[in-house]
Amino acid sequence: MTKVMNEAMSLPADARICLVEKLLSSLNIPTSTEIDHLWAEEAERRVQGIDNGTVKLIPGEEVFRKIRTKYNR
């Protein structure tokens, strides 16, 4: 492992960046772009739920009252 690390560290900066990108993509972790896309889809789903009446809306005052009650012992 040390040999691989030393060899990687001796690469030029652009090659190290490329290596890092390839290593990260091999982990199958969602990228920022993918996360943004998923959040946009979720927001659209929630808006549709509100528009078609399948979502029960709770007034903000009620939400904050419950939070205060829960955490202000």
C-alpha positions as CSV (number, residue, x, y, z in Angstrom):
1,M,0.0,0.0,0.0
2,T,2.8,2.4,0.8
3,K,4.4,1.8,-2.6
4,V,1.1,2.7,-4.3
5,M,0.7,5.8,-2.2
6,N,4.2,7.0,-2.9
7,E,3.8,6.4,-6.6
8,A,0.5,8.2,-6.7
9,M,2.0,11.2,-4.8
10,S,4.8,11.4,-7.3
11,L,2.3,12.0,-10.2
12,P,1.7,15.5,-11.5
13,A,-1.3,17.3,-10.0
14,D,-3.6,16.8,-12.9
15,A,-2.9,13.0,-13.0
16,R,-3.6,12.8,-9.2
17,I,-6.9,14.6,-9.7
18,C,-7.9,12.2,-12.4
19,L,-6.9,9.3,-10.1
20,V,-8.9,10.6,-7.2
21,E,-11.9,11.1,-9.5
22,K,-11.6,7.5,-10.7
23,L,-11.2,6.1,-7.2
24,L,-14.2,8.1,-5.9
25,S,-16.4,7.0,-8.8
26,S,-15.4,3.4,-8.1
27,L,-17.0,3.7,-4.6
28,N,-20.4,4.4,-6.2
29,I,-21.0,7.4,-4.0
30,P,-23.5,9.8,-5.5
31,T,-21.9,13.0,-6.9
32,S,-23.0,16.4,-6.0
33,T,-24.8,16.7,-9.4
34,E,-26.6,13.4,-8.7
35,I,-27.6,14.5,-5.2
36,D,-28.9,17.8,-6.6
37,H,-30.9,15.9,-9.2
38,L,-32.4,13.6,-6.5
39,W,-33.3,16.6,-4.3
40,A,-35.0,18.3,-7.3
41,E,-37.0,15.1,-8.0
42,E,-38.0,15.0,-4.3
43,A,-39.1,18.6,-4.3
44,E,-41.2,18.0,-7.4
45,R,-42.8,14.9,-5.8
46,R,-43.7,17.0,-2.7
47,V,-45.1,19.8,-4.8
48,Q,-47.3,17.3,-6.7
49,G,-48.5,15.9,-3.4
50,I,-49.5,19.3,-2.2
51,D,-51.1,20.2,-5.5
52,N,-53.2,17.0,-5.7
53,G,-54.1,17.1,-2.0
54,T,-52.5,13.8,-1.0
55,V,-50.2,15.5,1.5
56,K,-51.4,16.8,4.8
57,L,-49.9,20.2,5.4
58,I,-49.0,21.3,9.0
59,P,-48.9,25.0,9.8
60,G,-45.4,26.2,10.7
61,E,-46.6,27.5,14.1
62,E,-47.8,24.0,15.0
63,V,-44.5,22.4,14.0
64,F,-42.4,24.9,16.0
65,R,-44.8,24.5,19.0
66,K,-44.2,20.8,19.0
67,I,-40.4,21.3,18.7
68,R,-40.4,23.7,21.6
69,T,-42.5,21.3,23.7
70,K,-40.2,18.4,22.9
71,Y,-36.9,20.1,23.6
72,N,-37.8,22.6,26.3
73,R,-38.3,20.3,29.2
